[in-house]
Amino acid sequence: ITQFFYPANETERKKKIKYFLHNEIDKNAIIFIDNLNATSSEDPFIEVLTNAKCNIICTSRSTKYAHFTLVPIDFLAPEDCVLLYEKYAHIKYSTDKNEALNTKNAIYSIIHKVARHTLTIEILGKIAYCEELTPEEVLKQLDANGIDLEGIAEMDLDENTLTGHLANIFSVKELDLDKKYILAHFANCPMEQIPKDIRKWI
């Protein structure tokens, strides 16, 4: 990216990238683009990427790319979803086997209720850690709010799925613009990096 020397003007920037990809780049280079949402019909510049001399690998929820070879990625296995929740919720199991089993079962129920949606699982884990909620308590809150999305993950995903899915889990209607702005900037931070007074304020 440092080789692009991005011009501020978008038109000039696209010209620079086009020149870079077609003339200067190492043919063995691999460029990764995360979360490509625009289709070729919406942004013809995407075809510039597909004609690059190097390798371009993109992730996307869309499959409407005529010029790319598509490689479907399956949903994360339930066992790995449990590990994801355990990581972000900092789960420590009881030495009592029955209690430990109940905790594990509650986590499995959580990941099934949110249809193995990895970002939702991560956010739930972070909330549980921040608010010191057990998996059983998180499960009760999901039940109380009628959250049971099992099966939605099997539907064809489009660009609105992520936003719609999270809107079903987390209501942000009560937040003012300042809080939404702060949340947007903290969204990808580990909870440990967010000062406690700011977490409490949010």
N, C-alpha and C positions, 0 to 999 in steps of 0.2 A: 504493500500500500504506500510505503514511503516513496516508492519510485513514481507514483502517479502525479505527485505535486499538484493536488487538486486546485484548479481555478475556482473562484467563488461563483462564477456564472455557470448555471447548469448546462447550457448549450456548449460552452467552451469545455466544460468538464467532460461531457460525453465525447467530444471530439478528441480530447487528450487520451481518454481511456481507450477509445477505438484505435487510435494510432498505436498506443502502447501494446494493446493485445495483438494487433496484427503485424507489428513491425519489430518491436524491441524485446518482447518477452522471451524468456528461455522456454524452449519447446517442452522441457521436462517439468516445468512449473505446474503446480496444482493450485487453483484458486477455489476456496470454499465460500459459498454464499448461503447464509442461514436465512430461513424463512422468506423465500422468494414468493411473493403473493400475486404480483401483477402477471398477467398472461401476455403472450406475444401480441395479441390483438389490442390489448390495452396499452402496451408500451413496446413499440417496434424495436427499441434499443436492445431488447433481450436477444434478438437475432445476432447482434454484434457479439454477444457473449458466446453464442453457439458456433460462431465462425472463427473464434480465437485460435491462435496457433498452439496454445497450451491446453491443459485439461481444466474444465470447469465442473465442479460438483456443487449442486444446490439441494437444499431441503425445501419442501413446499407441501402445503395441504392440497394444492391443486394438481390435477393430472393433465391439464390442457396445454401441453407443451409438445408441439409437433416435431421440433428440432432436437429435443433431448431424448436420450435413452432413459426410460423410466424404470426405477428399481423400487418396488414396493417394500416398505418396512413394516413389519408386524407390530402389534401393540406389545408393550412391555409385559413380560410374564408376571402372573400374580405374585410369585415368590420374590421377584425383583422389585415389584411395587411395594411389598412389605418392607424390604431392605431400605427403599427410598424413604418411606415414612419413618422408619426407625432412626435413620440418619438425621433427619431434620427435626424430629420430635425428641431426639436424644433419649430414646427408650432404654430404661434399665429394668430388666425383668426381675421379678421376685424370686427368691430361692425356693418358695413354695411352688411345687409343680402345678397344682391346680390354678393358682393365681396367675402364674406365667402363661398357662394354656389359655385362660380366659382373656388375658391381654392380647395374646397372639391372634385369637379368634376375633376379637374386637377390631384389630387392625385389618384382618382379612375382610371383615364386613364393611369397614370404611372404604377400602380400595374397590370393592365391588359396587358400593353405592355411588361412587363417583366414576364408575365405568373405566377404571384404570387410567384415568386422565392424569398424566404425570405432573403437570404444573399444579393442578388442583391438589394432588397428594402432597406436593412440596409445600404449598401454601398452608394446607391444613396442619402439616407437621410443624411448621414455623409458628403458627398460631397456638398450637397445643403447647409448644415449648415456652413461648412468651407468656401465655396465660396459665401455665402449669396445669394443663388439663390432661387427664388420663385418656387413653384410647376409648375406654368405656364412656367417659363423659362426652367426648367428641361424637361418638356414635349416637348417644342420646340426643345431642343437639341436631344432628342430621335427621334423625327420626322425627324430632319435634317440628322440624321445618319441612317435612315431607320430601326430603332429598333421597331419591332412589333412582339413579340414572343407569342402572345396569342394562346393557344392550345398546345404549346410545353410541358407544364406541364402535359398534359394528356398522353404523350407518355410513354412507358416503360423506366424507368430510368436505366442507367448502370453507371459504375464507371467513364465514360468520360463525363457524362452529365454536372456535375458541372463546370468542367474546360471549356468545350465547351460553356456553357451558358454565363459564365463570360467573355470569350474571345469575344463573340458577343457584349458585352456591353462596356467593357473597354479594350482599346488597351495599352499594356505595351511594345510594340516593341521599343518605343523611350527611354525607361529607360535603364540606364547602370546597371551593376551588383551591384554597391554600392546601388543604389536607390531601386533595387529589394530586396536586402538584408534587407534594412531598412523597406521597406513596409511589408515584411514577418513578421518582429518582431512587427510591430505596428498594424498588421491586426485586432487583437482582442481587441485593446485598445479603450476606448471611446475617441472621438475627444478632449474632454476637457483635457485629460492627455498628449496630444502630444504638445510640445512647438510650438508656432506660427512660430518661425524662421525655425524650421525643417519642419513644414507643408508647408511653403512657398518654401523652398528649394526643397522638393519633388515635 
